[in-house]
Amino acid sequence: MDEREELQEKLDLLRAEHRDLDDVISRVSENPPFDQLQLSRLKKRKLVLKDQIIWIEDKLYPDIIA
């Protein structure tokens, strides 16, 4: 498996985790009272995942100016 395939696999996993966190965040916030600290940590994790997704996408699909 080459580096590109590994990055694509990692990207797929990160996107799935990001979607899952979206579902968890919406479920947690639907049922008040909810733990604000837990919700904050989930949102922070989601932001970290988004940054990792963007970094990998930039590696896989560089913005080459022709």
N, C-alpha and C positions, 0 to 999 in steps of 0.2 A: 504494500500500500504506500503510495507516495504522499508527499506533504499536502498536496492539493486535496486528495481524497480524505486525509485525516482532518483537514480544516473543514471540509464540507460536512463530515460526520459530526464534528464538534459543533458546527453551526446549527445543524438540525437538532441536536440535543439541547442546545441553549434556547433555541426558538420554542421547543416543546416545553421546557421548564418555564419560560417567560409566559407562555399561554396558560400553563397550569397555575402560576402565581396570580395571573389575572383573575382566574376563576376563584381561587382561594380568597383573594382580597375582596371580591364582590360578595362572596358568601359571608365573610367575617363582618363586613360593614352593613349587611342587611339586617343583622340580628342585634339591635341594641339591648342592653349596653354591651359594647365590645371593648376589648383591651386595646387602648390607643397605642401602647408601646409595641404590642405584637403587630398591629397594623402598620406602624411606622417602620418596623424592621422588615416586614414583607415588601413594603414599597421601596425601601432602600435596596433590598436584594434584587428587586425587579429592575431598578436603575443600573445596578452593577451588571446585570445580565445584558441589558440593552447596550451598555458601553462595550462589552465583550463581543456582542453580535456585530456592532458597527465596526469594531477593529478587525474582526475576521472577514467581514464583507469587503472592507478596504484591501485586505491582503489578497482575497480571491478575485476581486473585480476592481483593479486599480483604475483610477481616473486618469487615463492617458490622454493628454492633449495632443491632437494630431496636427 
